[in-house]
Amino acid sequence: MTDTPGTAGRYPIRTATAETMESFAAPLNLAFAELPDPGDEERRVWEPERIIAAFDGDQPVATAGALTFRLSVPGGEAAAAGVTLVGVSPAHRRRGILRSMMRNQLDDVRARGESLAILWASEGAIYQRFGYGLATLNGSFDIARDRAIFARPVPPEGTVRLLGRDAAMGIFPAFYDRVRVETPGMVGRSETWWRWLTLHDTDLARGANGMKFLAVYEAGGNVEGTAIN
Ligand SMILES: CC(C)(COP(=O)(O)OP(=O)(O)OC[C@H]1O[C@@H](n2cnc3c(N)ncnc32)[C@H](O)[C@@H]1OP(=O)(O)O)[C@@H](O)C(=O)NCCC(=O)NCCS
């Protein structure tokens, strides 16, 4: 366990182990006002040695983590830290704890030789001060089906099949990797990630939505697309 000074030495930062990572990450439930889902622990993609917590006495009050990613870039791949699990208990905010965790984490990212740290921010105003910036834009559209037609005719071709998770495990990751190598900005996913985060379906994860459908589109004997709805 490495100890590094936290804010004014009051909230020392420690690095988790496989045994302590659940308790180190517990402040996240408070930070996001969420209860853990039953079965969460078996679905973890966490890397314990990349999870840190700030302590008030013997209590973890804030946490931050990173995942080891390969990010596709023009011409190849780059090592990237996928920053995640960031949260500070509501009773300990605005005391510089996030700032001290970010310093600790970026030092670690650098020591690992990763030239990139990437994240999705829960709020757009948080991370600029730590050196993060907007990397891409994302758009979504709601289109009323009875008001929409294709601009150009699309002759029906190929077939769409619905798959169960095990069958999808044999098709989705390979297809994704095919697209990933030619699409800058995509990150590789581990088998655990595919099985438990991308393709897994639970009542809790889907909230008010219906069951998760996994579909593969095949044309000319090849997989040409996958979709999750
Ligand atoms: C966002 C959060 C992590 C901030 O933690 P914190 O320990 O209070 O932050 P710090 O005291 O270290 O503040 C660091 C800097 O960020 C700023 N900051 C803190 N919260 C902010 C917010 N919600 N929006 C914008 N800026 C914020 C502070 O003003 C401070 O700025 P400065 O150092 O330039 O003066 C915490 O409020 C939290 O856990 N929120 C809910 C979970 C969440 O959103 N996590 C981020 C997931 S991507």
The ligand as a Tripos MOL2 file, in Angstrom:
@<TRIPOS>MOLECULE
LIG
   48    50     1     0     0
SMALL
NO_CHARGES

@<TRIPOS>ATOM
      1 C1        -17.1530   16.5200   -8.6700 C.3       1 LIG1
      2 C2        -16.5290   16.0680   -7.3300 C.3       1 LIG1
      3 C3        -15.7300   14.8110   -7.5550 C.3       1 LIG1
      4 C4        -15.6370   17.2200   -6.8160 C.3       1 LIG1
      5 O1        -14.9030   16.7860   -5.6670 O.3       1 LIG1
      6 P1        -14.2760   17.8330   -4.6140 P.3       1 LIG1
      7 O2        -13.3470   17.0810   -3.7170 O.co2     1 LIG1
      8 O3        -15.3630   18.5930   -3.9790 O.co2     1 LIG1
      9 O4        -13.4350   18.7830   -5.5560 O.3       1 LIG1
     10 P2        -12.2070   19.7270   -5.1110 P.3       1 LIG1
     11 O5        -12.5260   20.3480   -3.7790 O.co2     1 LIG1
     12 O6        -10.9240   18.9790   -5.2030 O.co2     1 LIG1
     13 O7        -12.2750   20.8060   -6.2350 O.3       1 LIG1
     14 C5        -11.3160   20.8620   -7.2470 C.3       1 LIG1
     15 C6        -11.7080   21.9720   -8.1860 C.3       1 LIG1
     16 O8        -12.9000   21.5700   -8.9120 O.3       1 LIG1
     17 C7        -13.9380   22.5510   -8.7320 C.3       1 LIG1
     18 N1        -15.1900   21.7850   -8.6670 N.ar      1 LIG1
     19 C8        -15.5690   20.9300   -7.7070 C.ar      1 LIG1
     20 N2        -16.7750   20.4080   -8.0080 N.ar      1 LIG1
     21 C9        -17.1520   20.9470   -9.1920 C.ar      1 LIG1
     22 C10       -18.2980   20.8150  -10.0240 C.ar      1 LIG1
     23 N3        -19.3190   19.9770   -9.6960 N.pl3     1 LIG1
     24 N4        -18.3580   21.5340  -11.1530 N.ar      1 LIG1
     25 C11       -17.3440   22.3800  -11.4860 C.ar      1 LIG1
     26 N5        -16.2210   22.5410  -10.7450 N.ar      1 LIG1
     27 C12       -16.1480   21.8310   -9.6100 C.ar      1 LIG1
     28 C13       -13.5960   23.2630   -7.4510 C.3       1 LIG1
     29 O9        -14.1300   24.5650   -7.4670 O.3       1 LIG1
     30 C14       -12.0660   23.2720   -7.5020 C.3       1 LIG1
     31 O10       -11.6220   24.2850   -8.3760 O.3       1 LIG1
     32 P3        -10.2160   25.0390   -8.1900 P.3       1 LIG1
     33 O11        -9.2580   24.0510   -7.5910 O.co2     1 LIG1
     34 O12        -9.8620   25.4550   -9.5600 O.co2     1 LIG1
     35 O13       -10.5460   26.1430   -7.2510 O.co2     1 LIG1
     36 C15       -17.6380   15.8100   -6.2750 C.3       1 LIG1
     37 O14       -18.4720   16.9480   -6.1770 O.3       1 LIG1
     38 C16       -18.4900   14.5930   -6.5570 C.2       1 LIG1
     39 O15       -18.1680   13.4900   -6.1310 O.2       1 LIG1
     40 N6        -19.6280   14.7730   -7.2940 N.am      1 LIG1
     41 C17       -20.5640   13.6990   -7.6000 C.3       1 LIG1
     42 C18       -19.9350   12.5810   -8.4220 C.3       1 LIG1
     43 C19       -19.3020   13.0810   -9.7040 C.2       1 LIG1
     44 O16       -19.8350   13.9210  -10.3960 O.2       1 LIG1
     45 N7        -18.1310   12.5390  -10.0040 N.am      1 LIG1
     46 C20       -17.4120   12.8400  -11.2240 C.3       1 LIG1
     47 C21       -17.6240   11.6800  -12.1550 C.3       1 LIG1
     48 S1        -17.0630   11.9960  -13.7960 S.3       1 LIG1
@<TRIPOS>BOND
     1     1     2 1
     2     2     3 1
     3     2     4 1
     4     2    36 1
     5     4     5 1
     6     5     6 1
     7     6     7 2
     8     6     8 1
     9     6     9 1
    10     9    10 1
    11    10    11 2
    12    10    12 1
    13    10    13 1
    14    13    14 1
    15    14    15 1
    16    15    16 1
    17    15    30 1
    18    16    17 1
    19    17    18 1
    20    17    28 1
    21    18    19 ar
    22    18    27 ar
    23    19    20 ar
    24    20    21 ar
    25    21    22 ar
    26    21    27 ar
    27    22    23 1
    28    22    24 ar
    29    24    25 ar
    30    25    26 ar
    31    26    27 ar
    32    28    29 1
    33    28    30 1
    34    30    31 1
    35    31    32 1
    36    32    33 2
    37    32    34 1
    38    32    35 1
    39    36    37 1
    40    36    38 1
    41    38    39 2
    42    38    40 1
    43    40    41 1
    44    41    42 1
    45    42    43 1
    46    43    44 2
    47    43    45 1
    48    45    46 1
    49    46    47 1
    50    47    48 1
@<TRIPOS>SUBSTRUCTURE
     1 LIG1         1 GROUP 0 **** ****
